[in-house]
Structures are given as structure tokens and as C-alpha cells.
């Protein structure tokens, strides 16, 4: 494989894994420059630093109001605010 191909594979690997070029080259060499295998090695090794997903916001509601009634109330308020009447 040519040096140009190695550089392209190295660049893509770094873009995917966000690791250093030295570390990327080690993974790629261990995978015989097979990009998919190297990526699998990287993520299987636990070295990835994938951030935790952003938690969805908690909506505080009065627990005594059933969800359907809350939806109807909010829908009514929104439609009246924008001037839409059914």
C-alpha cells in the first residue's frame, strides 16, 4: 500500500477516533492498515472517549393533572396565543 493511502487512512482514523497520530498509527499497523479492523480494535479496547448523551430536560408537572388534560390545556393556550381557533 502506498504512503498516500496510509496518510488517507490515518487521517480518516484520527477523524473518527479523535486519538493522536502516534496512537492511530499503532492501531492501524496492528490491523495491517485495515481501517475498519483498526476502528473496531480502538472502540473495543475501551480507549474511546464517547461523551455521555445529553439528558432530556425534566418537565415538572402537577402530578394530580392527568397527561391528557394537561395536553388539552397546553394545546388550547398555544392555539389561542397564535390566533388559531378550531
MOPAC internal coordinates of N, CA, C and O (Angstrom, degrees):
PM7 1SCF
backbone

  N    0.0000 0     0.00 0     0.00 0    0    0    0
  C    1.4492 1     0.00 0     0.00 0    1    0    0
  C    1.5267 1   107.97 1     0.00 0    2    1    0
  O    1.2310 1   120.85 1   -39.81 1    3    2    1
  N    1.3061 1   115.99 1   140.19 1    3    2    1
  C    1.4613 1   119.70 1  -175.82 1    5    3    2
  C    1.5246 1   111.64 1   -76.65 1    6    5    3
  O    1.2310 1   122.03 1   -17.25 1    7    6    5
  N    1.3009 1   113.71 1   162.75 1    7    6    5
  C    1.4667 1   120.39 1   179.26 1    9    7    6
  C    1.5324 1   110.89 1   -63.34 1   10    9    7
  O    1.2310 1   120.87 1   145.54 1   11   10    9
  N    1.3513 1   115.95 1   -34.46 1   11   10    9
  C    1.4641 1   119.89 1   179.32 1   13   11   10
  C    1.5289 1   110.11 1   -63.96 1   14   13   11
  O    1.2310 1   120.57 1   137.59 1   15   14   13
  N    1.3425 1   116.51 1   -42.41 1   15   14   13
  C    1.4581 1   119.97 1   177.74 1   17   15   14
  C    1.5242 1   110.96 1   -63.63 1   18   17   15
  O    1.2310 1   120.19 1   139.63 1   19   18   17
  N    1.3222 1   117.24 1   -40.37 1   19   18   17
  C    1.4697 1   121.04 1   177.78 1   21   19   18
  C    1.5233 1   110.34 1   -61.59 1   22   21   19
  O    1.2310 1   120.45 1   138.09 1   23   22   21
  N    1.3194 1   116.74 1   -41.91 1   23   22   21
  C    1.4692 1   120.13 1   179.69 1   25   23   22
  C    1.5243 1   111.30 1   -64.13 1   26   25   23
  O    1.2310 1   120.47 1   139.62 1   27   26   25
  N    1.3197 1   116.71 1   -40.38 1   27   26   25
  C    1.4698 1   120.38 1   179.01 1   29   27   26
  C    1.5274 1   110.98 1   -66.03 1   30   29   27
  O    1.2310 1   121.07 1   135.12 1   31   30   29
  N    1.3239 1   115.55 1   -44.88 1   31   30   29
  C    1.4696 1   120.07 1   179.05 1   33   31   30
  C    1.5233 1   110.18 1   -63.74 1   34   33   31
  O    1.2310 1   120.48 1   137.80 1   35   34   33
  N    1.3165 1   116.69 1   -42.20 1   35   34   33
  C    1.4636 1   121.53 1   179.04 1   37   35   34
  C    1.5291 1   110.67 1   -61.17 1   38   37   35
  O    1.2310 1   120.60 1   136.00 1   39   38   37
  N    1.3328 1   116.46 1   -44.00 1   39   38   37
  C    1.4695 1   120.39 1   179.66 1   41   39   38
  C    1.5232 1   111.38 1   -63.09 1   42   41   39
  O    1.2310 1   120.27 1   136.57 1   43   42   41
  N    1.3168 1   117.10 1   -43.43 1   43   42   41
  C    1.4676 1   119.92 1   179.57 1   45   43   42
  C    1.5308 1   110.82 1   -66.02 1   46   45   43
  O    1.2310 1   120.68 1   139.31 1   47   46   45
  N    1.3328 1   116.31 1   -40.69 1   47   46   45
  C    1.4670 1   120.38 1   179.75 1   49   47   46
  C    1.5263 1   110.32 1   -61.33 1   50   49   47
  O    1.2310 1   120.47 1   135.59 1   51   50   49
  N    1.3255 1   116.70 1   -44.41 1   51   50   49
  C    1.4662 1   120.90 1   179.65 1   53   51   50
  C    1.5228 1   110.46 1   -64.58 1   54   53   51
  O    1.2310 1   120.34 1   140.50 1   55   54   53
  N    1.3349 1   116.96 1   -39.50 1   55   54   53
  C    1.4636 1   120.20 1   179.28 1   57   55   54
  C    1.5281 1   111.25 1   -63.30 1   58   57   55
  O    1.2310 1   120.79 1   142.77 1   59   58   57
  N    1.3193 1   116.10 1   -37.23 1   59   58   57
  C    1.4670 1   120.10 1  -179.06 1   61   59   58
  C    1.5204 1   111.82 1   -75.63 1   62   61   59
  O    1.2310 1   120.50 1   136.84 1   63   62   61
  N    1.3247 1   116.65 1   -43.16 1   63   62   61
  C    1.4663 1   120.50 1  -170.92 1   65   63   62
  C    1.5218 1   114.50 1   -97.32 1   66   65   63
  O    1.2310 1   120.53 1   160.55 1   67   66   65
  N    1.3318 1   116.59 1   -19.45 1   67   66   65
  C    1.4691 1   121.62 1  -178.01 1   69   67   66
  C    1.5293 1   111.78 1    61.59 1   70   69   67
  O    1.2310 1   120.08 1  -150.46 1   71   70   69
  N    1.3280 1   117.45 1    29.54 1   71   70   69
  C    1.4591 1   120.02 1   177.69 1   73   71   70
  C    1.5272 1   109.51 1   -98.85 1   74   73   71
  O    1.2310 1   120.52 1    -6.06 1   75   74   73
  N    1.3037 1   116.60 1   173.94 1   75   74   73
  C    1.4653 1   121.19 1  -179.41 1   77   75   74
  C    1.5241 1   110.01 1   -71.52 1   78   77   75
  O    1.2310 1   120.99 1   -19.40 1   79   78   77
  N    1.3262 1   115.71 1   160.60 1   79   78   77
  C    1.4649 1   119.46 1  -179.93 1   81   79   78
  C    1.5347 1   110.87 1   -65.53 1   82   81   79
  O    1.2310 1   120.39 1   145.82 1   83   82   81
  N    1.3298 1   116.85 1   -34.18 1   83   82   81
  C    1.4683 1   120.10 1   178.44 1   85   83   82
  C    1.5241 1   110.36 1   -64.82 1   86   85   83
  O    1.2310 1   120.73 1   133.01 1   87   86   85
  N    1.3198 1   116.21 1   -46.99 1   87   86   85
  C    1.4555 1   120.35 1   179.69 1   89   87   86
  C    1.5318 1   110.68 1   -65.00 1   90   89   87
  O    1.2310 1   120.53 1   139.41 1   91   90   89
  N    1.3370 1   116.60 1   -40.59 1   91   90   89
  C    1.4634 1   120.83 1   179.01 1   93   91   90
  C    1.5204 1   110.71 1   -61.20 1   94   93   91
  O    1.2310 1   120.30 1   136.35 1   95   94   93
  N    1.3274 1   117.04 1   -43.65 1   95   94   93
  C    1.4616 1   121.05 1  -179.85 1   97   95   94
  C    1.5336 1   110.40 1   -62.59 1   98   97   95
  O    1.2310 1   120.14 1   141.71 1   99   98   97
  N    1.3202 1   117.34 1   -38.29 1   99   98   97
  C    1.4680 1   120.43 1   178.86 1  101   99   98
  C    1.5238 1   111.24 1   -63.46 1  102  101   99
  O    1.2310 1   120.67 1   133.38 1  103  102  101
  N    1.3417 1   116.33 1   -46.62 1  103  102  101
  C    1.4628 1   119.39 1   178.68 1  105  103  102
  C    1.5245 1   110.77 1   -62.01 1  106  105  103
  O    1.2310 1   120.40 1   136.50 1  107  106  105
  N    1.3240 1   116.85 1   -43.50 1  107  106  105
  C    1.4647 1   120.45 1  -178.48 1  109  107  106
  C    1.5247 1   111.81 1   -66.38 1  110  109  107
  O    1.2310 1   120.33 1   139.95 1  111  110  109
  N    1.3214 1   116.97 1   -40.05 1  111  110  109
  C    1.4668 1   119.75 1   178.00 1  113  111  110
  C    1.5280 1   110.83 1   -64.59 1  114  113  111
  O    1.2310 1   120.58 1   139.46 1  115  114  113
  N    1.3310 1   116.50 1   -40.54 1  115  114  113
  C    1.4673 1   120.42 1   178.33 1  117  115  114
  C    1.5301 1   111.50 1   -65.97 1  118  117  115
  O    1.2310 1   120.23 1   153.93 1  119  118  117
  N    1.3228 1   117.17 1   -26.07 1  119  118  117
  C    1.4603 1   122.02 1   179.15 1  121  119  118
  C    1.5246 1   111.53 1   -97.24 1  122  121  119
  O    1.2310 1   120.05 1  -167.01 1  123  122  121
  N    1.3336 1   117.51 1    12.99 1  123  122  121
  C    1.4576 1   122.77 1  -178.99 1  125  123  122
  C    1.5360 1   111.11 1    55.59 1  126  125  123
  O    1.2310 1   120.74 1  -142.10 1  127  126  125
  N    1.3177 1   116.20 1    37.90 1  127  126  125
  C    1.4668 1   125.91 1   177.99 1  129  127  126
  C    1.5243 1   113.07 1    62.32 1  130  129  127
  O    1.2310 1   121.14 1  -154.94 1  131  130  129
  N    1.3245 1   115.42 1    25.06 1  131  130  129
  C    1.4607 1   120.02 1   171.77 1  133  131  130
  C    1.5248 1   106.47 1   -88.38 1  134  133  131
  O    1.2310 1   121.18 1   -70.04 1  135  134  133
  N    1.3160 1   115.35 1   109.96 1  135  134  133
  C    1.4682 1   120.71 1  -171.63 1  137  135  134
  C    1.5304 1   112.34 1   -60.37 1  138  137  135
  O    1.2310 1   120.03 1   133.56 1  139  138  137
  N    1.3257 1   117.55 1   -46.44 1  139  138  137
  C    1.4630 1   120.35 1  -177.85 1  141  139  138
  C    1.5259 1   111.37 1   -63.80 1  142  141  139
  O    1.2310 1   120.50 1   138.16 1  143  142  141
  N    1.3207 1   116.65 1   -41.84 1  143  142  141
  C    1.4608 1   120.59 1   178.67 1  145  143  142
  C    1.5240 1   110.87 1   -63.30 1  146  145  143
  O    1.2310 1   120.77 1   137.58 1  147  146  145
  N    1.3253 1   116.13 1   -42.42 1  147  146  145
  C    1.4669 1   120.14 1   179.56 1  149  147  146
  C    1.5230 1   111.23 1   -64.00 1  150  149  147
  O    1.2310 1   120.43 1   138.60 1  151  150  149
  N    1.3266 1   116.79 1   -41.40 1  151  150  149
  C    1.4723 1   120.49 1   178.01 1  153  151  150
  C    1.5285 1   109.64 1   -63.29 1  154  153  151
  O    1.2310 1   120.67 1   137.21 1  155  154  153
  N    1.3187 1   116.33 1   -42.79 1  155  154  153
  C    1.4728 1   119.65 1   177.29 1  157  155  154
  C    1.5255 1   111.16 1   -60.81 1  158  157  155
  O    1.2310 1   120.51 1   134.88 1  159  158  157
  N    1.3459 1   116.64 1   -45.12 1  159  158  157
  C    1.4672 1   120.61 1   176.67 1  161  159  158
  C    1.5268 1   110.56 1   -56.13 1  162  161  159
  O    1.2310 1   120.97 1   134.12 1  163  162  161
  N    1.3305 1   115.75 1   -45.88 1  163  162  161
  C    1.4632 1   121.01 1  -176.89 1  165  163  162
  C    1.5269 1   110.82 1   -59.98 1  166  165  163
  O    1.2310 1   120.41 1   127.58 1  167  166  165
  N    1.3326 1   116.82 1   -52.42 1  167  166  165
  C    1.4632 1   119.50 1  -175.95 1  169  167  166
  C    1.5250 1   112.12 1   -72.96 1  170  169  167
  O    1.2310 1   120.26 1   148.87 1  171  170  169
  N    1.3184 1   117.11 1   -31.13 1  171  170  169
  C    1.4670 1   119.75 1   176.81 1  173  171  170
  C    1.5204 1   112.55 1   -71.45 1  174  173  171
  O    1.2310 1   120.52 1   155.66 1  175  174  173
  N    1.3295 1   116.61 1   -24.34 1  175  174  173
  C    1.4719 1   120.52 1  -177.96 1  177  175  174
  C    1.5234 1   112.46 1   -75.98 1  178  177  175
  O    1.2310 1   120.42 1   167.62 1  179  178  177
  N    1.3272 1   116.80 1   -12.38 1  179  178  177
  C    1.4605 1   119.75 1  -178.66 1  181  179  178
  C    1.5119 1   113.40 1    82.72 1  182  181  179
  O    1.2310 1   119.71 1  -170.68 1  183  182  181
  N    1.3203 1   118.16 1     9.32 1  183  182  181
  C    1.4610 1   121.90 1  -178.84 1  185  183  182
  C    1.5241 1   112.07 1   -82.07 1  186  185  183
  O    1.2310 1   120.45 1   167.25 1  187  186  185
  N    1.3130 1   116.75 1   -12.75 1  187  186  185
  C    1.4691 1   119.06 1  -177.41 1  189  187  186
  C    1.5169 1   109.71 1   -68.59 1  190  189  187
  O    1.2310 1   121.08 1   -30.10 1  191  190  189
  N    1.2857 1   115.54 1   149.90 1  191  190  189
  C    1.4537 1   122.35 1  -179.49 1  193  191  190
  C    1.5175 1   108.62 1  -118.50 1  194  193  191
  O    1.2310 1   120.86 1  -122.07 1  195  194  193
  N    1.3280 1   115.96 1    57.93 1  195  194  193
  C    1.4508 1   121.12 1  -179.46 1  197  195  194
  C    1.5198 1   107.95 1   -72.84 1  198  197  195
  O    1.2310 1   120.10 1   -55.75 1  199  198  197
  N    1.3324 1   117.41 1   124.25 1  199  198  197
  C    1.4677 1   118.56 1  -178.30 1  201  199  198
  C    1.5250 1   111.10 1   -69.95 1  202  201  199
  O    1.2310 1   121.60 1   -26.86 1  203  202  201
  N    1.3218 1   114.55 1   153.14 1  203  202  201
  C    1.4581 1   119.55 1   175.20 1  205  203  202
  C    1.5178 1   109.04 1   -65.67 1  206  205  203
  O    1.2310 1   120.43 1   -33.82 1  207  206  205
  N    1.3226 1   116.79 1   146.18 1  207  206  205
  C    1.4623 1   118.14 1   178.46 1  209  207  206
  C    1.5199 1   110.53 1   -64.26 1  210  209  207
  O    1.2310 1   121.08 1   -29.04 1  211  210  209
  N    1.3053 1   115.55 1   150.96 1  211  210  209
  C    1.4597 1   120.89 1   179.01 1  213  211  210
  C    1.5229 1   107.73 1   -72.23 1  214  213  211
  O    1.2310 1   120.13 1   -54.39 1  215  214  213
  N    1.3255 1   117.37 1   125.61 1  215  214  213
  C    1.4667 1   118.41 1  -178.95 1  217  215  214
  C    1.5217 1   110.99 1   -69.01 1  218  217  215
  O    1.2310 1   121.10 1   -33.38 1  219  218  217
  N    1.3074 1   115.50 1   146.62 1  219  218  217
  C    1.4564 1   119.00 1   177.64 1  221  219  218
  C    1.5227 1   108.59 1   -73.50 1  222  221  219
  O    1.2310 1   120.60 1   -32.11 1  223  222  221
  N    1.3247 1   116.46 1   147.89 1  223  222  221
  C    1.4649 1   118.89 1  -178.48 1  225  223  222
  C    1.5244 1   110.75 1   -67.28 1  226  225  223
  O    1.2310 1   121.56 1   -35.30 1  227  226  225
  N    1.3099 1   114.62 1   144.70 1  227  226  225
  C    1.4606 1   120.44 1   177.53 1  229  227  226
  C    1.5260 1   108.24 1   -86.00 1  230  229  227
  O    1.2310 1   121.09 1   -52.13 1  231  230  229
  N    1.3070 1   115.53 1   127.87 1  231  230  229
  C    1.4652 1   120.20 1   178.15 1  233  231  230
  C    1.5138 1   107.38 1   -96.71 1  234  233  231
  O    1.2310 1   121.20 1   -58.63 1  235  234  233
  N    1.3043 1   115.31 1   121.37 1  235  234  233
  C    1.4557 1   119.78 1  -179.41 1  237  235  234
  C    1.5260 1   108.13 1   -89.62 1  238  237  235
  O    1.2310 1   121.14 1   -57.31 1  239  238  237
  N    1.3009 1   115.43 1   122.69 1  239  238  237
  C    1.4627 1   120.61 1   177.35 1  241  239  238
  C    1.5146 1   108.64 1  -128.69 1  242  241  239
  O    1.2310 1   121.40 1   -19.25 1  243  242  241
  N    1.2911 1   114.93 1   160.75 1  243  242  241
  C    1.4488 1   120.07 1   173.69 1  245  243  242
  C    1.5177 1   106.54 1   -72.49 1  246  245  243
  O    1.2310 1   120.10 1   -61.50 1  247  246  245
  N    1.3095 1   117.41 1   118.50 1  247  246  245
  C    1.4584 1   121.68 1  -174.81 1  249  247  246
  C    1.5277 1   112.32 1   -65.46 1  250  249  247
  O    1.2310 1   119.49 1   166.08 1  251  250  249
  N    1.3361 1   118.59 1   -13.92 1  251  250  249
  C    1.4632 1   121.60 1   179.87 1  253  251  250
  C    1.5240 1   112.39 1   -81.55 1  254  253  251
  O    1.2310 1   119.77 1   166.62 1  255  254  253
  N    1.3450 1   118.04 1   -13.38 1  255  254  253
  C    1.4588 1   121.22 1  -178.85 1  257  255  254
  C    1.5190 1   108.06 1   -96.32 1  258  257  255
  O    1.2310 1   119.78 1   -61.15 1  259  258  257
  N    1.3258 1   118.02 1   118.85 1  259  258  257
  C    1.4570 1   119.21 1   176.59 1  261  259  258
  C    1.5286 1   111.09 1   -61.33 1  262  261  259
  O    1.2310 1   120.64 1   -28.90 1  263  262  261
  N    1.3077 1   116.37 1   151.10 1  263  262  261
  C    1.4574 1   121.87 1  -175.70 1  265  263  262
  C    1.5154 1   112.99 1   -57.80 1  266  265  263
  O    1.2310 1   119.55 1   140.41 1  267  266  265
  N    1.3249 1   118.47 1   -39.59 1  267  266  265
  C    1.4625 1   120.80 1  -178.89 1  269  267  266
  C    1.5173 1   110.75 1   -62.60 1  270  269  267
  O    1.2310 1   120.17 1   137.12 1  271  270  269
  N    1.3181 1   117.29 1   -42.88 1  271  270  269
  C    1.4555 1   120.43 1   179.34 1  273  271  270
  C    1.5266 1   111.02 1   -66.32 1  274  273  271
  O    1.2310 1   120.46 1   141.98 1  275  274  273
  N    1.3078 1   116.72 1   -38.02 1  275  274  273
  C    1.4568 1   120.47 1   177.10 1  277  275  274
  C    1.5222 1   110.05 1   -63.74 1  278  277  275
  O    1.2310 1   120.16 1   135.76 1  279  278  277
  N    1.3245 1   117.30 1   -44.24 1  279  278  277
  C    1.4602 1   121.07 1   178.17 1  281  279  278
  C    1.5248 1   110.56 1   -60.03 1  282  281  279
  O    1.2310 1   120.02 1   133.39 1  283  282  281
  N    1.3232 1   117.56 1   -46.61 1  283  282  281
  C    1.4685 1   120.68 1  -179.51 1  285  283  282
  C    1.5204 1   110.37 1   -61.88 1  286  285  283
  O    1.2310 1   120.52 1   137.33 1  287  286  285
  N    1.3086 1   116.60 1   -42.67 1  287  286  285
  C    1.4616 1   120.56 1   178.85 1  289  287  286
  C    1.5281 1   111.07 1   -61.32 1  290  289  287
  O    1.2310 1   120.49 1   130.51 1  291  290  289
  N    1.3402 1   116.66 1   -49.49 1  291  290  289
  C    1.4645 1   120.08 1  -179.50 1  293  291  290
  C    1.5240 1   111.66 1   -64.64 1  294  293  291
  O    1.2310 1   120.05 1   139.70 1  295  294  293
  N    1.3337 1   117.51 1   -40.30 1  295  294  293
  C    1.4554 1   121.14 1   178.89 1  297  295  294
  C    1.5273 1   110.04 1   -61.47 1  298  297  295
  O    1.2310 1   120.49 1   136.52 1  299  298  297
  N    1.3075 1   116.67 1   -43.48 1  299  298  297
  C    1.4599 1   121.47 1   179.21 1  301  299  298
  C    1.5230 1   110.85 1   -62.73 1  302  301  299
  O    1.2310 1   120.57 1   136.34 1  303  302  301
  N    1.3279 1   116.52 1   -43.66 1  303  302  301
  C    1.4598 1   119.97 1  -179.54 1  305  303  302
  C    1.5314 1   111.10 1   -64.15 1  306  305  303
  O    1.2310 1   120.05 1   137.38 1  307  306  305
  N    1.3233 1   117.50 1   -42.62 1  307  306  305
  C    1.4602 1   121.39 1  -178.43 1  309  307  306
  C    1.5224 1   110.49 1   -67.03 1  310  309  307
  O    1.2310 1   120.34 1   133.94 1  311  310  309
  N    1.3145 1   116.96 1   -46.06 1  311  310  309
  C    1.4666 1   118.93 1  -177.67 1  313  311  310
  C    1.5271 1   111.34 1   -65.91 1  314  313  311
  O    1.2310 1   119.76 1   145.31 1  315  314  313
  N    1.3123 1   118.07 1   -34.69 1  315  314  313
  C    1.4637 1   120.13 1   177.54 1  317  315  314
  C    1.5218 1   110.51 1   -70.64 1  318  317  315
  O    1.2310 1   120.33 1   145.29 1  319  318  317
  N    1.3184 1   116.98 1   -34.71 1  319  318  317
  C    1.4551 1   121.36 1  -179.40 1  321  319  318
  C    1.5153 1   111.79 1   -65.96 1  322  321  319
  O    1.2310 1   119.94 1   139.60 1  323  322  321
  N    1.3064 1   117.72 1   -40.40 1  323  322  321
  C    1.4631 1   120.66 1  -179.12 1  325  323  322
  C    1.5169 1   112.94 1   -92.12 1  326  325  323
  O    1.2310 1   120.18 1  -179.11 1  327  326  325
  N    1.3218 1   117.26 1     0.89 1  327  326  325
  C    1.4548 1   120.78 1   174.98 1  329  327  326
  C    1.5149 1   114.23 1    81.98 1  330  329  327
  O    1.2310 1   120.10 1  -155.67 1  331  330  329
  N    1.2946 1   117.41 1    24.33 1  331  330  329
  C    1.4635 1   120.79 1   178.09 1  333  331  330
  C    1.5077 1   107.64 1  -102.37 1  334  333  331
  O    1.2310 1   120.57 1   -57.03 1  335  334  333
  N    1.3132 1   116.51 1   122.97 1  335  334  333
  C    1.4609 1   120.96 1   179.88 1  337  335  334
  C    1.5142 1   108.87 1  -120.80 1  338  337  335
  O    1.2310 1   121.18 1   -44.00 1  339  338  337
  N    1.3124 1   115.34 1   136.00 1  339  338  337
  C    1.4677 1   119.41 1  -179.95 1  341  339  338
  C    1.4860 1   110.58 1   -99.83 1  342  341  339
  O    1.2310 1   120.10 1   180.00 1  343  342  341

